Amino acid sequence: MGEVVATMKVMPESPEVDLESLKVNIQESMPEGAEFHKIDEEPIAFGLTALNVMFIVEDGEGGTEAIEEAVNGLDDVASVEVIDTRRLM
């Protein structure tokens, strides 16, 4: 099996959420087998900023589900959506 790099869009609950704290919580929530790569900020509207989280995971059954569940369970997270996946060569 190979590896996949995935990008997940994390929407905070509100514009008042401390994004730096949320970034740390996301990194710490990565389950075993997932390798954190980077986080980019994406301005949405009205002061709301989404976080695009890139991580590497094994290409196999379940894929990104464990990471999605872990991040979605964090305080201050409104929603999580995988927006891109690519196989690493």
QUILIN-V319188 format. One line per field, one symbol per residue. ss: DSSP state (H for helix, E for strand, C for the rest). phi: phi as a letter, one per 20 degrees, with the letter a starting at -180 (. if undefined). psi: psi as a letter, one per 20 degrees, with the letter a starting at -180 (. if undefined). Layout:
ss=???
phi=???
psi=???
//
This chain:
ss=CCEEEEEEEEEECCCCCCHHHHHHHHHHHCCCCEEEEEEEEEEEECCEEEEEEEEEEECCCCCCHHHHHHHHCCCCEEEEEEEEEEECC
phi=.ddcdcdcedeffbfeffffffffffffegfgnddfdacdecfdalnecededdbdbfeafnlegffgffffeffmdebcbfdacbfed
psi=qaqppqpppoprhriipohgghgghgghiprpipopfrpqpopfqkippqpopprpqqnaphdjghgggghhiqqjpgqpppippppp.
//
